[in-house]
């Protein structure tokens, strides 16, 4: 006989905060987040983060891995699959879902928009990129997804100070100003040119590449980049 618990079991879901960089025609990049429009109640018609329930144990089946559920839900609702997901936090307030008790595990990813075609599916009526600045300034997301977005964004801002970024987001060779613009888009503020140059070059994750006219181009030193990804670094930003 299978053992059963006397206590009610809460539902388990996953929600995914996918950040991307949008390059405007003005060459000023903007940090964006992938949102879906909900097809069904609760919060029908509201914008939300992509996500859904983890498949529970079925007869003869041990159920679904939580991270696998995050990849599956993201693919089903938006058509994209990032190379890597990182767990951010768990949301478990009793009242966070209007119908029943649901605990959600929140993941995040950072992708280059040009590499991913967004296609809405499953219970997502639409899927599109939105400005993170605008999304953070409104409380118009379903459930507690505003809290999830803020937690993921704060993690991203901390991460860029202690981990290298840009290897999958920048072209093979680039001017330092373009890398600085990436950091400015994430932090949503201007950085001092000289201080950024001194701080980023001190990490040794960049190598001089070539000259493009009067502009020096750089490329990533992959060995130093990988080492910094493992051991960490510190940038004064």
Secondary structure, 3 states (H helix, E strand, C coil): CCCCCCCCCCEEEEEEEEEEEEECCCCCEEEEEEEEEECCCCCCCCEEEEEEECCCCCCCCCCCCHHHHHHHHHHHHHCCCCCCCEEEEEECCCCCCCCCCEEEEEEEEEEEHHHCCCCCCCCEEEEEEEEHHHHHCCCCECCCHHHHHHHHHHHHHHHHHHCCCCCCCCCCCEEHHHHHHHHHHHHCCCCCHHHHHHHHHCCCCEEEEEEECCEEEEEECHHHHHHHHHHCCCCCC
